[in-house]
Amino acid sequence: MSIPGYAHGDAALRESPISVDDFAAMQAVALFGPDDTAALQRSRPILAPQVDAILDVWYGFVGSQPALLEQFSHEGRPVGAYLDRVRARFGQWILDTAEARFDDAWLRWQFEIGRRHHRVGKNLTDGVQSSAVVPLRYLFLLIQPVVHTLRSFLAATGEPEDVVTAMQEAWRKSLLLQITLWAQPYVNPGDF
């Protein structure tokens, strides 16, 4: 299945300003280690069949928050086709996150995701008119509702509580790392 605008693994993507070694240092600072990688990977077969249900919850949350819905709107009205295309990529992002393959292709894709939230690339992929930028403050704040709502999905197969907690914490750390990468276009050159 082809997802419009999904470019993970595309060799034509811009080089990430963060190398694999830089990212390893970031992981160490975030206390993200091999157990977290394993926990993310353990979450993938649990979450994969639930992606649509997860997106329903997350889209319900976004739709209930005017400041978030504005990022998908034009002249005060949500752009349905834009929401649909982003939803498909968001679903794939869940799977990519749970795959936990932190190589150069993944870093390039994270850099591109950041560009698509910032004015240097927002709206270009889908050719829409919407807000010019997703304010950085909302990217970091979304960690809480995303990780909080994932818990019930992670527990859906009856995993022990400590395993669910480990997967949820791995997701929290992963989101913090990813959103930090996405923040790069928002930061003055030389300050990232």
PLY file of the C-alpha trace (Angstrom):
ply
format ascii 1.0
element vertex 192
property float x
property float y
property float z
element edge 191
property int vertex1
property int vertex2
end_header
0.00 0.00 0.00
1.33 3.39 -0.99
0.81 6.27 1.44
0.82 9.69 -0.26
3.62 11.83 1.10
5.25 9.01 3.07
8.94 9.07 2.24
10.74 7.04 4.93
13.69 5.39 3.24
13.66 7.79 0.28
17.30 8.44 -0.58
16.34 11.86 -1.92
15.45 13.13 1.57
17.72 15.80 2.99
20.58 14.71 5.19
19.72 14.87 8.87
21.80 17.36 10.86
21.96 14.64 13.53
24.16 11.61 12.84
23.53 8.11 14.13
26.28 8.76 16.72
24.67 12.08 17.74
21.37 10.27 18.17
23.00 7.58 20.29
24.24 10.36 22.60
20.71 11.79 22.73
19.35 8.36 23.63
21.86 8.07 26.47
20.82 11.45 27.86
17.14 10.40 27.66
17.97 7.11 29.44
16.77 5.24 26.36
18.57 1.93 26.12
18.34 -1.58 24.67
15.46 -2.49 26.99
13.49 0.45 25.56
14.23 -0.66 22.01
13.01 -4.14 22.89
9.89 -2.73 24.57
9.04 -0.66 21.49
9.52 -3.67 19.26
7.36 -5.76 21.59
4.61 -3.14 21.22
4.50 -3.38 17.42
2.49 -6.61 17.04
0.18 -5.40 19.81
-0.46 -1.99 18.26
-0.43 -2.90 14.55
-3.96 -4.37 14.49
-5.22 -1.43 16.57
-3.81 1.45 14.51
-7.20 2.67 13.27
-8.67 2.60 16.79
-5.64 4.46 18.15
-5.99 7.09 15.43
-9.69 7.44 16.21
-8.79 8.31 19.81
-5.98 10.67 18.82
-8.02 12.39 16.11
-10.89 12.75 18.58
-8.52 14.51 20.93
-7.12 16.78 18.20
-10.65 17.60 17.07
-11.62 18.54 20.63
-8.74 21.04 20.91
-9.26 24.17 18.78
-5.55 25.07 18.98
-4.67 21.68 17.45
-7.48 21.50 14.93
-6.38 24.90 13.63
-3.22 23.23 12.28
-5.41 21.26 9.85
-7.79 24.08 8.97
-8.21 26.82 6.39
-10.31 29.89 7.13
-11.53 28.27 10.34
-12.71 25.02 8.71
-10.93 21.66 8.92
-9.55 20.45 5.59
-10.88 16.87 5.43
-8.61 15.63 2.65
-5.57 16.98 4.54
-6.67 15.24 7.75
-7.13 11.98 5.83
-3.68 12.08 4.19
-1.97 12.96 7.47
-3.91 10.17 9.20
-2.44 7.56 6.83
1.08 8.81 7.54
0.35 9.03 11.27
-0.69 5.37 11.23
2.56 4.41 9.56
4.43 6.54 12.10
3.02 4.34 14.87
4.44 1.27 13.15
7.77 2.96 12.38
8.12 4.08 15.99
7.44 0.58 17.26
9.96 -0.85 14.79
12.68 1.13 16.61
15.19 1.12 13.76
17.28 4.22 14.40
19.42 4.31 11.28
20.34 7.08 8.86
17.15 6.59 6.79
15.05 6.96 9.95
16.97 10.10 10.97
16.43 11.63 7.52
12.70 10.92 7.83
12.56 12.51 11.30
14.22 15.63 9.89
11.61 15.71 7.12
8.77 15.29 9.61
10.13 18.29 11.51
10.26 20.33 8.29
6.63 19.40 7.57
5.56 20.85 10.91
7.57 24.05 10.39
6.94 26.86 7.92
9.79 25.61 5.67
7.72 22.60 4.66
4.23 22.69 6.15
1.43 22.19 3.61
3.82 21.54 0.70
3.55 17.74 0.64
-0.24 17.79 0.43
-0.60 21.04 -1.52
-3.06 22.50 0.98
-3.73 25.85 2.56
-3.63 25.61 6.32
-1.72 27.16 9.20
1.80 28.14 8.16
3.46 26.37 11.09
2.59 24.02 13.92
3.67 25.96 17.01
6.52 24.08 18.66
4.82 24.27 22.04
2.10 21.87 20.89
4.53 19.24 19.59
6.07 18.67 23.01
2.75 18.91 24.84
1.25 16.14 22.70
3.60 13.62 24.31
1.29 13.40 27.32
-2.04 12.60 25.61
-0.39 10.27 23.09
1.47 8.22 25.69
-1.41 8.30 28.17
-3.96 6.98 25.67
-1.59 4.30 24.36
-1.67 2.44 27.66
-5.06 0.81 27.14
-4.02 -0.30 23.65
-0.75 -1.74 24.97
-2.69 -3.64 27.65
-5.30 -4.99 25.21
-3.63 -8.38 24.78
-3.32 -9.02 28.51
0.39 -8.38 28.91
1.57 -8.20 32.54
1.37 -4.73 34.10
5.16 -4.34 34.29
5.50 -5.15 30.57
2.77 -2.63 29.68
4.52 -0.01 31.80
7.87 -0.73 30.14
6.31 -0.37 26.67
4.54 2.85 27.66
7.74 4.34 29.08
9.68 3.35 25.96
7.06 5.18 23.91
7.38 8.25 26.17
11.15 8.34 25.72
10.87 7.71 21.99
8.40 10.56 21.55
10.63 12.90 23.52
13.56 11.95 21.29
11.56 12.20 18.06
9.99 15.54 18.87
13.39 16.88 19.84
14.56 15.87 16.36
11.46 17.47 14.82
12.30 20.72 16.64
15.49 21.24 14.63
13.92 23.52 11.95
12.57 25.76 14.72
16.00 26.39 16.22
18.50 29.03 15.14
21.40 27.65 13.09
24.19 26.51 15.37
21.94 26.22 18.44
20.54 22.72 17.91
0 1
1 2
2 3
3 4
4 5
5 6
6 7
7 8
8 9
9 10
10 11
11 12
12 13
13 14
14 15
15 16
16 17
17 18
18 19
19 20
20 21
21 22
22 23
23 24
24 25
25 26
26 27
27 28
28 29
29 30
30 31
31 32
32 33
33 34
34 35
35 36
36 37
37 38
38 39
39 40
40 41
41 42
42 43
43 44
44 45
45 46
46 47
47 48
48 49
49 50
50 51
51 52
52 53
53 54
54 55
55 56
56 57
57 58
58 59
59 60
60 61
61 62
62 63
63 64
64 65
65 66
66 67
67 68
68 69
69 70
70 71
71 72
72 73
73 74
74 75
75 76
76 77
77 78
78 79
79 80
80 81
81 82
82 83
83 84
84 85
85 86
86 87
87 88
88 89
89 90
90 91
91 92
92 93
93 94
94 95
95 96
96 97
97 98
98 99
99 100
100 101
101 102
102 103
103 104
104 105
105 106
106 107
107 108
108 109
109 110
110 111
111 112
112 113
113 114
114 115
115 116
116 117
117 118
118 119
119 120
120 121
121 122
122 123
123 124
124 125
125 126
126 127
127 128
128 129
129 130
130 131
131 132
132 133
133 134
134 135
135 136
136 137
137 138
138 139
139 140
140 141
141 142
142 143
143 144
144 145
145 146
146 147
147 148
148 149
149 150
150 151
151 152
152 153
153 154
154 155
155 156
156 157
157 158
158 159
159 160
160 161
161 162
162 163
163 164
164 165
165 166
166 167
167 168
168 169
169 170
170 171
171 172
172 173
173 174
174 175
175 176
176 177
177 178
178 179
179 180
180 181
181 182
182 183
183 184
184 185
185 186
186 187
187 188
188 189
189 190
190 191
